[in-house]
Amino acid sequence: MPLTPRRAALAALHGVAATVVVVGVTAEIVRPLAPALGVLPPASAFFEDAYLARAAAYRGPVYAVGVAALLLRVGVVVAAAATPAGKRATDRIIAKVGPSRPVRAATAVVTATVIATDLLLLPLLLWVGYVHDGAYGLRTGGLGRWATDWLATTGPVWLGVAALSAGAYALARRLPRVWPAVAGIAAAVLTVALTFVAPLVLEPLQFTTTPLPPGPVRDEVEQVLDRAGRAGATVVVADAGRRTTRQNAYVSGLGTTRRIVLYDTLVDQRPPAEVGQVLAHELGHARNADLLRGGLFAAAGVVALAYLLAAVATVRVRRGRQRAIGDPRAAAVLLAVAVVANVATAPLQAAVSRRAEAAADLAALELTQDPAAFRRLQIGLTESNLSQPQPPAWVTALWATHPSALARLAMGEQWPVMNPSETDDGWAGHG
């Protein structure tokens, strides 16, 4: 069969989509890594028994709520897709929106299911994030603050779900043969673009940030930036203390929007040398291009998901279970597939994140050459955040985006031996 211009265009689109997947996966495979640590020391080598008991008492219910929330999130979408009650609810939504508006109807089904799920999860989140955290002194804000933060977090997700659903269904109806490639590529571009605009659009919904004030902490920060060849990099302080006592930091943005955000709880409560360690860790992420790598990996996942949904829809059409690729009555089914796929790949996503965080820890040690401050920081952060030094293996597999405190402490202990020749010269050229 001759290759017509139409076929060539279709093949090119599928080729671009495949390239996005290959590039995204490669970005996380071929990347700076930290060496293996071997057998970790016992938690009692760094933490008092009283602390370990308190952390276990706090974390146990948190893990239980996490499991319940996971089961509920999967259960709701599966029930919406596969039970008679769920199908009746889908039919009512479609009838109300209008069968003659299939894109709007499908968007309404998906968005309503997501909102219903979040509302059903709300009591669990309220208990763990407000009641339980308050009982252990980790919450500082009142109920109004907690509710505002919850809405600021979930509201943009609802809007994003609606926009993506509408776009995907519109493409599926107009381009039934090639929509997964177009939708996947578009979503991949949006994923990277969202990373760029997040500091300007999303983060202000959660934090008010201000420049780091003059003082010993700022002096330390400027020294670390200078050693990293990043003098003049944007470092701001977020007003996290109005809602929590937890200490944290993160890097966000790409290119001109890239910045490092320090929680005010961290700046106010940790010595300057330890804040410098946190900054060095975040600079390690920047040096390793982790935000870009993460964006590319997420883009690969989005493209793969688009093809999975297209395959499911195609099989259902062939078997007579839905009328067409863009049938709004299949919206709940495709949402369930997407949610189950995300849950199934969660251990992979967590493992990829842990690799990146371990590499950033190594970069921080290379930059600061101060394993003693690194050790003090890891112990201090663990205790202030009531973390378990070594969570259960299943918790690590499902949710842990960072190495355990014991793994990080072991790296600090082993670093002088594992990399005795490393100096901060390895940072040259990364400004």
N, C-alpha and C positions, 0 to 999 in steps of 0.2 A: 504494500500500500504506500503510495507516494506521500512524502512529508509535506503537507500543505502548510501555508503560513499559519493557519489556525492551530494545527497540530504542533507546529514548531513553537508557537507562543505558549501553548499549554505545557509542553515539555520544558520550556525555559522556566516557567513559573514553578513547576514541581522541582526543577533543579535548584532554583534559588531557595526554596523551602528546605530541601535536603541539605544545602550548604549551611543554612542557619543552624540546623541541628548539629551538623558535624563541627562547625566552628564553636558552638556553645559547649558541646561536650569536650572538645579538645582543650578549650580554655581552662577547664577545671582539671583535666588530666595532666596536661603539660603546664605545670605551675610550680613556683617555689614551695618546698615542703620542709617540715621539721623532721628530724630523724626519729626512729622508733625509740621508745624509752625503756622497754623491758618491763620487768616486774615492778609495780609501784609500791612505795612504802606504805605502812599502815597509817590510818588517819590519826591514831594516837601519837604518832611521831611529831605532829604539828598542832593538834587541837586537844583541849581538855575534855574529859569524859562528860562533864556537865554541859559543855557546848554541844557535843555530839548528840546527847540525849534531847536537848532542846530543839536542835535542827531537825532531828528525826520526828519529834512530836509535831513540829510545824509542817514539815514536808509531807508526812503520811497522808493527811486529809487533802492536801493539794493534789497529790498524785491520784487519789480516789476520785476527786472532782474532775480531774483531767480525763480519766478513763470514762466516767459517766458522760462528760461532754462529748467525747469522741463517739461513743455509742449513740448518743442522742442525735448528733449531727448526721451520722450515717443513717440512723433509723428513720429520721424524718423524711429525708429525700427518697429513700427506698420505699417508704410507705406511700409517699406522694406518687411514685412511679408505678407501684406494683399492686396496691391494694384497691379494692372497690371504692372505699371511702376517698382515697387519694384521687382516683380517676374521676369520681363525681365532683370533687372540688376543682379539678382541672377543667372539667366540662363547664362548671358554673362560671369560672373566670373567663373562659373563652366566650361563652354566651353573653356575658356582661360586656366584654370589650367589643365583641362582634366577630363572627367567623369570617366576615369579608375583610377583616384587618388581621391577617395571620401573623405578621411581624409584631404588631402591638400585642396581640393575644399571647404569643409565645414569650415575649418579653415580660408581660404581666405574670404569666405562670412562673417563670424562673425567679423573678424578683420577689413575688409574693411568697414563694417557698423559702427563699433565703431569709427574708424578713421574719417569717413565722419561726424558722429554726432559731434565729438569733433571739427572738422574744421568749421562746421556750428555754433557751440556755440562760436567759437573764437571771433567774433566781440562783442558779449555781454560781454564776460569775459574781453576783451581788454578795453571796455568802463568802466566797473565797477571797474576793478582792476588797470587800468592805468590812464584813464582820470578822473573818478569820485574820486578815492582815491587821485589823485594828486591835484585836486581842493580843497580838504579838508585837505591837508597837511599830509596824511597818507602814501604817497609813497615817497621814497627817491631816488630810482634808476631810470635810464633812460629806454627808450624803449627796448634797447638791453638786459638789465638786466631782464626786465619783460619777454621778449620773451624766454630768456634762462631758466628762472625759470619755465615758462609754459611748455617748452619742457622737462625739467628735471622731471616735475610732470607727464605729460601725456605719455611720452615715455615708462617708465617702465610698465605703465598700458597696453599699446598696446602689449608689449612683453608678459606680463602675460596673457592677453586675448588670444593671439595666442597659447601660450603653454598649457593653460588649455583647450582650444577648441580642439586642436590636441589630447591631452591625452584623453579627454572625448569621442571623436568620435572614436578613435582607440579602446578604451575599449568597446564602444557600438557595434562595428562591430564584435569584437572577443568574447565578453562575453555578448550577448544580454539579457540573463536572470538575470544576477547578476551585470551588469555594474554600476548601481547607487550606490550599496553598496561599490564596489571597488573604484569608482571615488570619492564618498563622503568621504570615510575613507582616501584616499590618499590626497584629498584636505584639509581635516581636519588636517592631519599631516603637510602639507605644510603651513597652516595658522599659526600654533604654531611655526613652524620652521622659518617662515618669521619674526615673532615677535622677535625671537632670533637674527637673522642676520641683522635686519633693521639698527641698529646703525653702522654696518660695511659696508653695501652695499648701502642702499637707502639714509640714511640721509646725507652722504657726497656729494650726488648730489645736495643738497639744501643748506647745511651749512658747513662752516669751523668752527670747534670747537677748543677751547684752554682751558688750565687749568684756574681756577679762580685765578686771581692775588692776591698777598698779599694786605692786607688793612682791613678797618673796615667791609666791606661786607664779606670777607673771614672769619674774626674772628667770625662774627655772624653765618655764615654757619657752621663753625666747632662746635660752641656751640650747635646749633640745632641738628646737627648730633650726638653729644655726648649724648644729652638728649634722643634722639631716640634710642640709642644703635647701631648707624650705623656709628661710627667713621671710617674714611677711605673709606666711600662710594664715588663713582666716581661722581663728580659734574663738569660740563664743561660749557663754555660760547659759544653760537652760534653767528655768525656775522650777525644777522638779520637786524641790522641797515643799512646795505648797500642797503636794499630794502624797509624797512618800518619803521615807528615810533611806531608801535604797540608793546606792552609789553606782553610777554608770557613766559611760561615754560612748560616742559613736561617731563615725565619719559618714557624711552624706554628700550627695551631689556629684556632678561630673564637670570637669573643665572649670569654667568660670563660676559655677555654683558650688564647687567642692569646699567643704568646711569641716572642721572638727568641733563637735559639741561636747562640752563637759557638764555633767550635772552640778548644780550648785552644792548639793550634798557632798559630792566628791571634793570640790574645791575647798569647801569650808571645813571638812573633817579629816582630810588626809594631808600628811606633811608634803611640802613641795617636791621632795625627791620622788615620792610615790605618785603624785600627780604627773610628774615628768615621765614615769614609767607608763602610765596610762596613755599619755600623749604619744610616747614612742610606739606603743602597740598600735594606736590608730594610724600613725605615720607608716607603720609596717603594712597596714592594709592599703594605704595609698601607694606605697612603693610597689607592692605586689599587684596593683590594679585590681583589687578584689571587688570593688563595686562594679567595674566594667565586666569582670569575669562573671560575677554573680548575675548581672543583667543579661549577658549572653547565654548563660546556662538556663536562666528562667525563660528566655526567648525560645531556646531549643525545646524546653518542656511545653511551652504554649503551642508551638508548631506540632509537636508530637501529639498533643491532646486534640488538636483540631483534626488531625488525620484519624485518630481513634474514634472521635465522635462521628466523623463522616463514614467510617467503616461500619459502625453500629447502625447508623441511620440507613445506609445502603442495604445492609442485611435485613433490616426490619421491613423496608419497602419491598424487597424481593419476596419476603415471606408473607406479605400482606398485613403486617402489623401496624403499618402507618401508610397514609395515602401517598406522601411525597417526601422528599428530603427535608423540605421546610414545613412539614405538618406541625402546627402548634400543639396538637395533642400528644406529640412525642417529646415536648419540651422537658417535662418532669423526668422522663427516662434518661435523656441526655444529661440533665443536671446530675442525676444520681450516678451515672457513669463517671462524670467529671469529679464528683466528690470522692467516690470510691477510689478512683485512680490517684487522686491527691493523697488520700490516706495511705494507699498501698506504697506510694513512693516517698512517704515522709521519712522513713529511715535513711533512704539514699540522700535526700535533701539535707537531713541533719548531719550525716557523715561528711558530706561535701563542706558544710559550714565548719565543722570541727577541724577539718584539715586546714582551712583558711585561717582559722583563729590560732591554731598551733603555729603556723608559719609566721603569723604576726607577732606572737610571743617571742619566737626566735629572733625576729627582726628587732624587737625592742631590746633584747639582751645584747645583740650585736651593736646597736646604736649607743646604748647607755653604759655598757660594760659594768653594770652594777647589779649582780645577782642577789646581793643582800637586800637592796631596796625592792627588787622584784619579789623576793620571798615575803617580805613584810606586807607588800601590797596584796598579794594573793591571799594571805591569811586574813588581812583586814577586810578585804572585799567579801570573802566567804562569810565571815562572822557578821558583818553589817547587813548582809542580804539574807542571813539565815539559810545559807545553802548547805547541802550535804557535801562533804569533801569528796565522796565517791558515791553517787546515786546508784540505785539498782540497775543492773544491765539493761532491763527492758525499758526503764525510764530513759536511759542514755540513748538507746536505739530509736525510741519514738520521738523524743523531744529535745535532746541535748544539742544545742547549736554551738556550744563551747566545750573545750576539754574540761574534764573535772578539775577541781582544785588540786587534788593529789597529782594528777598528770602535769599540771602547770608547775606545782612545787617541785616535782621530780625533774622537770626540764631545767628549772633554776639551779637545782643541785648538780645536775649533770653537765650543765652548759660549759663550765671551765674546761672540762675534759673532752666533751664532744666537739668543741670548736675553739681550741686554744689559740689558733692563728688568726681568728677573725678580729677585725678592728672596724671602727666606724668608717674606714676608707671604703668599705663595701657600699656605703650610701652615696658616694660621690656620683654626681650626675643625675640624681633622682629628684632634684628640686623642681 
